[in-house]
Amino acid sequence: MDIPVAVLPFLNSAQAAHPAYRQSLARLREMGILIGSYEPHRPKAVGGADRYPWEEVLELVAPALSARA
């Protein structure tokens, strides 16, 4: 489809420590998915969505979108 796709992981450190997480990121990268950075939060920490870097998604896809213009 040639549509840029970006993901920003939002998970806690216990989830990020699971081997399936790293494997999933590797598979997504192989598929051409753009993956942003995110520092996992503490398990059972409430909230955090207000610190989610939404603007990073735009930064990730901007080069692909400008190339299409």
PyMOL Python script that loads the backbone (N, CA, C, O; Angstrom):
from pymol import cmd

cmd.read_pdbstr("""\
ATOM      1  N   MET A   1       0.819  -1.201   0.000  1.00  0.00           N
ATOM      2  CA  MET A   1       0.000   0.000   0.000  1.00  0.00           C
ATOM      3  C   MET A   1       0.855   1.254   0.000  1.00  0.00           C
ATOM      4  O   MET A   1       0.364   2.334  -0.331  1.00  0.00           O
ATOM      5  N   ASP A   2       2.105   1.136   0.360  1.00  0.00           N
ATOM      6  CA  ASP A   2       3.007   2.273   0.373  1.00  0.00           C
ATOM      7  C   ASP A   2       2.535   3.392   1.296  1.00  0.00           C
ATOM      8  O   ASP A   2       2.671   4.574   0.981  1.00  0.00           O
ATOM      9  N   ILE A   3       1.990   3.010   2.416  1.00  0.00           N
ATOM     10  CA  ILE A   3       1.564   3.976   3.429  1.00  0.00           C
ATOM     11  C   ILE A   3       2.505   3.825   4.613  1.00  0.00           C
ATOM     12  O   ILE A   3       2.635   2.734   5.168  1.00  0.00           O
ATOM     13  N   PRO A   4       3.168   4.923   5.008  1.00  0.00           N
ATOM     14  CA  PRO A   4       4.081   4.790   6.144  1.00  0.00           C
ATOM     15  C   PRO A   4       3.328   4.478   7.428  1.00  0.00           C
ATOM     16  O   PRO A   4       2.289   5.071   7.719  1.00  0.00           O
ATOM     17  N   VAL A   5       3.870   3.539   8.186  1.00  0.00           N
ATOM     18  CA  VAL A   5       3.272   3.145   9.454  1.00  0.00           C
ATOM     19  C   VAL A   5       4.331   3.313  10.537  1.00  0.00           C
ATOM     20  O   VAL A   5       5.460   2.841  10.401  1.00  0.00           O
ATOM     21  N   ALA A   6       3.946   3.992  11.611  1.00  0.00           N
ATOM     22  CA  ALA A   6       4.854   4.196  12.733  1.00  0.00           C
ATOM     23  C   ALA A   6       4.173   3.732  14.010  1.00  0.00           C
ATOM     24  O   ALA A   6       2.966   3.899  14.186  1.00  0.00           O
ATOM     25  N   VAL A   7       4.961   3.151  14.891  1.00  0.00           N
ATOM     26  CA  VAL A   7       4.445   2.748  16.201  1.00  0.00           C
ATOM     27  C   VAL A   7       5.363   3.299  17.278  1.00  0.00           C
ATOM     28  O   VAL A   7       6.576   3.403  17.095  1.00  0.00           O
ATOM     29  N   LEU A   8       4.766   3.646  18.387  1.00  0.00           N
ATOM     30  CA  LEU A   8       5.511   4.074  19.561  1.00  0.00           C
ATOM     31  C   LEU A   8       5.108   3.158  20.703  1.00  0.00           C
ATOM     32  O   LEU A   8       3.992   3.263  21.211  1.00  0.00           O
ATOM     33  N   PRO A   9       5.986   2.272  21.112  1.00  0.00           N
ATOM     34  CA  PRO A   9       5.642   1.357  22.189  1.00  0.00           C
ATOM     35  C   PRO A   9       5.252   2.108  23.467  1.00  0.00           C
ATOM     36  O   PRO A   9       5.856   3.127  23.802  1.00  0.00           O
ATOM     37  N   PHE A  10       4.262   1.610  24.159  1.00  0.00           N
ATOM     38  CA  PHE A  10       3.823   2.164  25.437  1.00  0.00           C
ATOM     39  C   PHE A  10       3.571   0.981  26.351  1.00  0.00           C
ATOM     40  O   PHE A  10       2.499   0.377  26.320  1.00  0.00           O
ATOM     41  N   LEU A  11       4.565   0.652  27.165  1.00  0.00           N
ATOM     42  CA  LEU A  11       4.477  -0.539  27.995  1.00  0.00           C
ATOM     43  C   LEU A  11       5.324  -0.359  29.239  1.00  0.00           C
ATOM     44  O   LEU A  11       6.120   0.574  29.351  1.00  0.00           O
ATOM     45  N   ASN A  12       5.130  -1.274  30.166  1.00  0.00           N
ATOM     46  CA  ASN A  12       5.925  -1.169  31.384  1.00  0.00           C
ATOM     47  C   ASN A  12       7.194  -2.010  31.257  1.00  0.00           C
ATOM     48  O   ASN A  12       7.349  -2.795  30.321  1.00  0.00           O
ATOM     49  N   SER A  13       8.082  -1.830  32.206  1.00  0.00           N
ATOM     50  CA  SER A  13       9.390  -2.487  32.123  1.00  0.00           C
ATOM     51  C   SER A  13       9.299  -4.010  32.215  1.00  0.00           C
ATOM     52  O   SER A  13      10.138  -4.709  31.646  1.00  0.00           O
ATOM     53  N   ALA A  14       8.302  -4.532  32.917  1.00  0.00           N
ATOM     54  CA  ALA A  14       8.128  -5.983  32.984  1.00  0.00           C
ATOM     55  C   ALA A  14       7.732  -6.535  31.609  1.00  0.00           C
ATOM     56  O   ALA A  14       8.233  -7.576  31.186  1.00  0.00           O
ATOM     57  N   GLN A  15       6.844  -5.840  30.929  1.00  0.00           N
ATOM     58  CA  GLN A  15       6.458  -6.270  29.582  1.00  0.00           C
ATOM     59  C   GLN A  15       7.637  -6.161  28.626  1.00  0.00           C
ATOM     60  O   GLN A  15       7.865  -7.058  27.814  1.00  0.00           O
ATOM     61  N   ALA A  16       8.382  -5.072  28.716  1.00  0.00           N
ATOM     62  CA  ALA A  16       9.521  -4.858  27.820  1.00  0.00           C
ATOM     63  C   ALA A  16      10.624  -5.891  28.032  1.00  0.00           C
ATOM     64  O   ALA A  16      11.404  -6.156  27.117  1.00  0.00           O
ATOM     65  N   ALA A  17      10.700  -6.473  29.220  1.00  0.00           N
ATOM     66  CA  ALA A  17      11.730  -7.468  29.506  1.00  0.00           C
ATOM     67  C   ALA A  17      11.428  -8.829  28.881  1.00  0.00           C
ATOM     68  O   ALA A  17      12.312  -9.682  28.803  1.00  0.00           O
ATOM     69  N   HIS A  18      10.202  -9.037  28.442  1.00  0.00           N
ATOM     70  CA  HIS A  18       9.827 -10.327  27.865  1.00  0.00           C
ATOM     71  C   HIS A  18      10.472 -10.486  26.484  1.00  0.00           C
ATOM     72  O   HIS A  18      10.452  -9.542  25.694  1.00  0.00           O
ATOM     73  N   PRO A  19      11.038 -11.647  26.179  1.00  0.00           N
ATOM     74  CA  PRO A  19      11.692 -11.855  24.881  1.00  0.00           C
ATOM     75  C   PRO A  19      10.770 -11.612  23.691  1.00  0.00           C
ATOM     76  O   PRO A  19      11.235 -11.202  22.628  1.00  0.00           O
ATOM     77  N   ALA A  20       9.491 -11.854  23.848  1.00  0.00           N
ATOM     78  CA  ALA A  20       8.562 -11.659  22.733  1.00  0.00           C
ATOM     79  C   ALA A  20       8.490 -10.199  22.311  1.00  0.00           C
ATOM     80  O   ALA A  20       8.223  -9.904  21.146  1.00  0.00           O
ATOM     81  N   TYR A  21       8.723  -9.291  23.236  1.00  0.00           N
ATOM     82  CA  TYR A  21       8.698  -7.860  22.905  1.00  0.00           C
ATOM     83  C   TYR A  21       9.807  -7.535  21.914  1.00  0.00           C
ATOM     84  O   TYR A  21       9.548  -6.921  20.879  1.00  0.00           O
ATOM     85  N   ARG A  22      11.024  -7.935  22.211  1.00  0.00           N
ATOM     86  CA  ARG A  22      12.140  -7.662  21.299  1.00  0.00           C
ATOM     87  C   ARG A  22      11.935  -8.363  19.965  1.00  0.00           C
ATOM     88  O   ARG A  22      12.241  -7.798  18.915  1.00  0.00           O
ATOM     89  N   GLN A  23      11.422  -9.584  19.996  1.00  0.00           N
ATOM     90  CA  GLN A  23      11.158 -10.306  18.753  1.00  0.00           C
ATOM     91  C   GLN A  23      10.102  -9.594  17.921  1.00  0.00           C
ATOM     92  O   GLN A  23      10.210  -9.522  16.697  1.00  0.00           O
ATOM     93  N   SER A  24       9.091  -9.074  18.583  1.00  0.00           N
ATOM     94  CA  SER A  24       8.026  -8.369  17.869  1.00  0.00           C
ATOM     95  C   SER A  24       8.560  -7.099  17.220  1.00  0.00           C
ATOM     96  O   SER A  24       8.222  -6.794  16.077  1.00  0.00           O
ATOM     97  N   LEU A  25       9.392  -6.360  17.948  1.00  0.00           N
ATOM     98  CA  LEU A  25       9.981  -5.150  17.369  1.00  0.00           C
ATOM     99  C   LEU A  25      10.837  -5.492  16.150  1.00  0.00           C
ATOM    100  O   LEU A  25      10.792  -4.794  15.137  1.00  0.00           O
ATOM    101  N   ALA A  26      11.608  -6.560  16.252  1.00  0.00           N
ATOM    102  CA  ALA A  26      12.454  -6.976  15.125  1.00  0.00           C
ATOM    103  C   ALA A  26      11.599  -7.350  13.918  1.00  0.00           C
ATOM    104  O   ALA A  26      11.930  -6.993  12.787  1.00  0.00           O
ATOM    105  N   ARG A  27      10.520  -8.057  14.150  1.00  0.00           N
ATOM    106  CA  ARG A  27       9.648  -8.454  13.044  1.00  0.00           C
ATOM    107  C   ARG A  27       9.005  -7.229  12.398  1.00  0.00           C
ATOM    108  O   ARG A  27       8.923  -7.139  11.173  1.00  0.00           O
ATOM    109  N   LEU A  28       8.555  -6.299  13.216  1.00  0.00           N
ATOM    110  CA  LEU A  28       7.953  -5.075  12.672  1.00  0.00           C
ATOM    111  C   LEU A  28       8.962  -4.291  11.837  1.00  0.00           C
ATOM    112  O   LEU A  28       8.626  -3.787  10.765  1.00  0.00           O
ATOM    113  N   ARG A  29      10.192  -4.191  12.326  1.00  0.00           N
ATOM    114  CA  ARG A  29      11.228  -3.485  11.552  1.00  0.00           C
ATOM    115  C   ARG A  29      11.472  -4.181  10.209  1.00  0.00           C
ATOM    116  O   ARG A  29      11.639  -3.518   9.185  1.00  0.00           O
ATOM    117  N   GLU A  30      11.490  -5.505  10.215  1.00  0.00           N
ATOM    118  CA  GLU A  30      11.669  -6.259   8.975  1.00  0.00           C
ATOM    119  C   GLU A  30      10.559  -5.956   7.976  1.00  0.00           C
ATOM    120  O   GLU A  30      10.769  -6.006   6.764  1.00  0.00           O
ATOM    121  N   MET A  31       9.385  -5.642   8.495  1.00  0.00           N
ATOM    122  CA  MET A  31       8.231  -5.341   7.647  1.00  0.00           C
ATOM    123  C   MET A  31       8.213  -3.880   7.193  1.00  0.00           C
ATOM    124  O   MET A  31       7.314  -3.464   6.464  1.00  0.00           O
ATOM    125  N   GLY A  32       9.201  -3.113   7.624  1.00  0.00           N
ATOM    126  CA  GLY A  32       9.271  -1.718   7.223  1.00  0.00           C
ATOM    127  C   GLY A  32       8.509  -0.757   8.129  1.00  0.00           C
ATOM    128  O   GLY A  32       8.343   0.416   7.796  1.00  0.00           O
ATOM    129  N   ILE A  33       8.052  -1.250   9.262  1.00  0.00           N
ATOM    130  CA  ILE A  33       7.343  -0.402  10.208  1.00  0.00           C
ATOM    131  C   ILE A  33       8.366   0.485  10.919  1.00  0.00           C
ATOM    132  O   ILE A  33       9.423   0.012  11.335  1.00  0.00           O
ATOM    133  N   LEU A  34       8.053   1.745  11.051  1.00  0.00           N
ATOM    134  CA  LEU A  34       8.916   2.692  11.744  1.00  0.00           C
ATOM    135  C   LEU A  34       8.606   2.618  13.234  1.00  0.00           C
ATOM    136  O   LEU A  34       7.445   2.704  13.632  1.00  0.00           O
ATOM    137  N   ILE A  35       9.629   2.461  14.051  1.00  0.00           N
ATOM    138  CA  ILE A  35       9.420   2.293  15.484  1.00  0.00           C
ATOM    139  C   ILE A  35      10.110   3.413  16.231  1.00  0.00           C
ATOM    140  O   ILE A  35      11.317   3.624  16.106  1.00  0.00           O
ATOM    141  N   GLY A  36       9.323   4.120  17.005  1.00  0.00           N
ATOM    142  CA  GLY A  36       9.849   5.216  17.799  1.00  0.00           C
ATOM    143  C   GLY A  36      10.426   4.715  19.104  1.00  0.00           C
ATOM    144  O   GLY A  36      10.410   3.520  19.401  1.00  0.00           O
ATOM    145  N   SER A  37      10.925   5.641  19.858  1.00  0.00           N
ATOM    146  CA  SER A  37      11.533   5.287  21.139  1.00  0.00           C
ATOM    147  C   SER A  37      10.543   5.552  22.264  1.00  0.00           C
ATOM    148  O   SER A  37       9.694   6.439  22.181  1.00  0.00           O
ATOM    149  N   TYR A  38      10.677   4.768  23.299  1.00  0.00           N
ATOM    150  CA  TYR A  38       9.872   5.005  24.488  1.00  0.00           C
ATOM    151  C   TYR A  38      10.535   4.311  25.657  1.00  0.00           C
ATOM    152  O   TYR A  38      10.908   3.141  25.565  1.00  0.00           O
ATOM    153  N   GLU A  39      10.680   5.019  26.740  1.00  0.00           N
ATOM    154  CA  GLU A  39      11.244   4.452  27.952  1.00  0.00           C
ATOM    155  C   GLU A  39      10.119   3.778  28.726  1.00  0.00           C
ATOM    156  O   GLU A  39       9.190   4.455  29.167  1.00  0.00           O
ATOM    157  N   PRO A  40      10.181   2.454  28.900  1.00  0.00           N
ATOM    158  CA  PRO A  40       9.117   1.767  29.630  1.00  0.00           C
ATOM    159  C   PRO A  40       8.932   2.345  31.032  1.00  0.00           C
ATOM    160  O   PRO A  40       9.895   2.736  31.691  1.00  0.00           O
ATOM    161  N   HIS A  41       7.690   2.390  31.467  1.00  0.00           N
ATOM    162  CA  HIS A  41       7.384   2.889  32.803  1.00  0.00           C
ATOM    163  C   HIS A  41       7.394   1.728  33.805  1.00  0.00           C
ATOM    164  O   HIS A  41       7.450   0.559  33.422  1.00  0.00           O
ATOM    165  N   ARG A  42       7.339   2.072  35.075  1.00  0.00           N
ATOM    166  CA  ARG A  42       7.313   1.055  36.133  1.00  0.00           C
ATOM    167  C   ARG A  42       6.022   0.243  36.046  1.00  0.00           C
ATOM    168  O   ARG A  42       4.975   0.783  35.691  1.00  0.00           O
ATOM    169  N   PRO A  43       6.089  -1.034  36.363  1.00  0.00           N
ATOM    170  CA  PRO A  43       4.860  -1.830  36.411  1.00  0.00           C
ATOM    171  C   PRO A  43       3.865  -1.222  37.404  1.00  0.00           C
ATOM    172  O   PRO A  43       4.242  -0.725  38.466  1.00  0.00           O
ATOM    173  N   LYS A  44       2.620  -1.277  37.037  1.00  0.00           N
ATOM    174  CA  LYS A  44       1.502  -0.775  37.836  1.00  0.00           C
ATOM    175  C   LYS A  44       1.528   0.734  38.038  1.00  0.00           C
ATOM    176  O   LYS A  44       0.799   1.253  38.883  1.00  0.00           O
ATOM    177  N   ALA A  45       2.354   1.445  37.280  1.00  0.00           N
ATOM    178  CA  ALA A  45       2.341   2.910  37.345  1.00  0.00           C
ATOM    179  C   ALA A  45       1.090   3.387  36.620  1.00  0.00           C
ATOM    180  O   ALA A  45       0.781   2.918  35.524  1.00  0.00           O
ATOM    181  N   VAL A  46       0.402   4.284  37.212  1.00  0.00           N
ATOM    182  CA  VAL A  46      -0.846   4.789  36.634  1.00  0.00           C
ATOM    183  C   VAL A  46      -0.538   5.993  35.755  1.00  0.00           C
ATOM    184  O   VAL A  46       0.318   6.813  36.086  1.00  0.00           O
ATOM    185  N   GLY A  47      -1.237   6.090  34.644  1.00  0.00           N
ATOM    186  CA  GLY A  47      -1.092   7.246  33.775  1.00  0.00           C
ATOM    187  C   GLY A  47       0.115   7.150  32.873  1.00  0.00           C
ATOM    188  O   GLY A  47       0.605   6.060  32.578  1.00  0.00           O
ATOM    189  N   GLY A  48       0.578   8.280  32.448  1.00  0.00           N
ATOM    190  CA  GLY A  48       1.729   8.331  31.562  1.00  0.00           C
ATOM    191  C   GLY A  48       1.376   8.735  30.156  1.00  0.00           C
ATOM    192  O   GLY A  48       2.251   9.138  29.390  1.00  0.00           O
ATOM    193  N   ALA A  49       0.099   8.636  29.795  1.00  0.00           N
ATOM    194  CA  ALA A  49      -0.299   9.003  28.438  1.00  0.00           C
ATOM    195  C   ALA A  49      -0.021  10.477  28.159  1.00  0.00           C
ATOM    196  O   ALA A  49       0.201  10.860  27.010  1.00  0.00           O
ATOM    197  N   ASP A  50      -0.032  11.299  29.196  1.00  0.00           N
ATOM    198  CA  ASP A  50       0.255  12.714  29.013  1.00  0.00           C
ATOM    199  C   ASP A  50       1.720  12.950  28.642  1.00  0.00           C
ATOM    200  O   ASP A  50       2.060  14.008  28.114  1.00  0.00           O
ATOM    201  N   ARG A  51       2.579  11.983  28.909  1.00  0.00           N
ATOM    202  CA  ARG A  51       3.996  12.090  28.554  1.00  0.00           C
ATOM    203  C   ARG A  51       4.313  11.352  27.257  1.00  0.00           C
ATOM    204  O   ARG A  51       5.468  11.302  26.835  1.00  0.00           O
ATOM    205  N   TYR A  52       3.305  10.787  26.634  1.00  0.00           N
ATOM    206  CA  TYR A  52       3.496  10.025  25.397  1.00  0.00           C
ATOM    207  C   TYR A  52       3.884  10.981  24.275  1.00  0.00           C
ATOM    208  O   TYR A  52       3.174  11.959  24.040  1.00  0.00           O
ATOM    209  N   PRO A  53       4.985  10.730  23.578  1.00  0.00           N
ATOM    210  CA  PRO A  53       5.493  11.665  22.572  1.00  0.00           C
ATOM    211  C   PRO A  53       4.784  11.561  21.209  1.00  0.00           C
ATOM    212  O   PRO A  53       5.363  11.084  20.233  1.00  0.00           O
ATOM    213  N   TRP A  54       3.549  12.007  21.161  1.00  0.00           N
ATOM    214  CA  TRP A  54       2.773  11.917  19.918  1.00  0.00           C
ATOM    215  C   TRP A  54       3.490  12.569  18.743  1.00  0.00           C
ATOM    216  O   TRP A  54       3.404  12.077  17.618  1.00  0.00           O
ATOM    217  N   GLU A  55       4.192  13.666  18.989  1.00  0.00           N
ATOM    218  CA  GLU A  55       4.871  14.375  17.900  1.00  0.00           C
ATOM    219  C   GLU A  55       5.948  13.509  17.251  1.00  0.00           C
ATOM    220  O   GLU A  55       6.319  13.744  16.101  1.00  0.00           O
ATOM    221  N   GLU A  56       6.448  12.519  17.972  1.00  0.00           N
ATOM    222  CA  GLU A  56       7.466  11.644  17.396  1.00  0.00           C
ATOM    223  C   GLU A  56       6.918  10.846  16.214  1.00  0.00           C
ATOM    224  O   GLU A  56       7.656  10.543  15.276  1.00  0.00           O
ATOM    225  N   VAL A  57       5.642  10.507  16.252  1.00  0.00           N
ATOM    226  CA  VAL A  57       5.032   9.796  15.124  1.00  0.00           C
ATOM    227  C   VAL A  57       5.153  10.638  13.860  1.00  0.00           C
ATOM    228  O   VAL A  57       5.527  10.138  12.799  1.00  0.00           O
ATOM    229  N   LEU A  58       4.837  11.904  13.986  1.00  0.00           N
ATOM    230  CA  LEU A  58       4.927  12.796  12.828  1.00  0.00           C
ATOM    231  C   LEU A  58       6.359  12.904  12.333  1.00  0.00           C
ATOM    232  O   LEU A  58       6.604  12.933  11.127  1.00  0.00           O
ATOM    233  N   GLU A  59       7.300  12.963  13.258  1.00  0.00           N
ATOM    234  CA  GLU A  59       8.709  13.023  12.868  1.00  0.00           C
ATOM    235  C   GLU A  59       9.150  11.744  12.166  1.00  0.00           C
ATOM    236  O   GLU A  59       9.969  11.790  11.248  1.00  0.00           O
ATOM    237  N   LEU A  60       8.616  10.613  12.588  1.00  0.00           N
ATOM    238  CA  LEU A  60       8.983   9.337  11.966  1.00  0.00           C
ATOM    239  C   LEU A  60       8.456   9.227  10.536  1.00  0.00           C
ATOM    240  O   LEU A  60       9.164   8.754   9.647  1.00  0.00           O
ATOM    241  N   VAL A  61       7.234   9.656  10.317  1.00  0.00           N
ATOM    242  CA  VAL A  61       6.630   9.475   8.995  1.00  0.00           C
ATOM    243  C   VAL A  61       6.878  10.652   8.056  1.00  0.00           C
ATOM    244  O   VAL A  61       6.646  10.527   6.854  1.00  0.00           O
ATOM    245  N   ALA A  62       7.340  11.783   8.567  1.00  0.00           N
ATOM    246  CA  ALA A  62       7.532  12.984   7.730  1.00  0.00           C
ATOM    247  C   ALA A  62       8.398  12.722   6.496  1.00  0.00           C
ATOM    248  O   ALA A  62       8.009  13.123   5.398  1.00  0.00           O
ATOM    249  N   PRO A  63       9.556  12.065   6.630  1.00  0.00           N
ATOM    250  CA  PRO A  63      10.364  11.832   5.429  1.00  0.00           C
ATOM    251  C   PRO A  63       9.632  11.013   4.363  1.00  0.00           C
ATOM    252  O   PRO A  63       9.731  11.311   3.172  1.00  0.00           O
ATOM    253  N   ALA A  64       8.911  10.003   4.782  1.00  0.00           N
ATOM    254  CA  ALA A  64       8.176   9.164   3.816  1.00  0.00           C
ATOM    255  C   ALA A  64       7.048   9.957   3.157  1.00  0.00           C
ATOM    256  O   ALA A  64       6.789   9.806   1.963  1.00  0.00           O
ATOM    257  N   LEU A  65       6.392  10.790   3.932  1.00  0.00           N
ATOM    258  CA  LEU A  65       5.299  11.586   3.371  1.00  0.00           C
ATOM    259  C   LEU A  65       5.814  12.660   2.421  1.00  0.00           C
ATOM    260  O   LEU A  65       5.200  12.912   1.384  1.00  0.00           O
ATOM    261  N   SER A  66       6.930  13.293   2.760  1.00  0.00           N
ATOM    262  CA  SER A  66       7.469  14.331   1.883  1.00  0.00           C
ATOM    263  C   SER A  66       8.018  13.726   0.588  1.00  0.00           C
ATOM    264  O   SER A  66       7.996  14.382  -0.453  1.00  0.00           O
ATOM    265  N   ALA A  67       8.505  12.496   0.641  1.00  0.00           N
ATOM    266  CA  ALA A  67       8.998  11.830  -0.552  1.00  0.00           C
ATOM    267  C   ALA A  67       7.864  11.517  -1.520  1.00  0.00           C
ATOM    268  O   ALA A  67       8.081  11.420  -2.728  1.00  0.00           O
ATOM    269  N   ARG A  68       6.647  11.357  -0.986  1.00  0.00           N
ATOM    270  CA  ARG A  68       5.498  11.042  -1.811  1.00  0.00           C
ATOM    271  C   ARG A  68       4.917  12.274  -2.482  1.00  0.00           C
ATOM    272  O   ARG A  68       4.185  12.165  -3.466  1.00  0.00           O
ATOM    273  N   ALA A  69       5.242  13.453  -1.949  1.00  0.00           N
ATOM    274  CA  ALA A  69       4.657  14.705  -2.470  1.00  0.00           C
ATOM    275  C   ALA A  69       5.252  15.115  -3.785  1.00  0.00           C
ATOM    276  O   ALA A  69       4.865  16.140  -4.345  1.00  0.00           O
TER     277      ALA A  69
END
""", "prot")
cmd.dss("prot")
cmd.show_as("cartoon", "prot")
cmd.util.cbc("prot")
cmd.orient("prot")
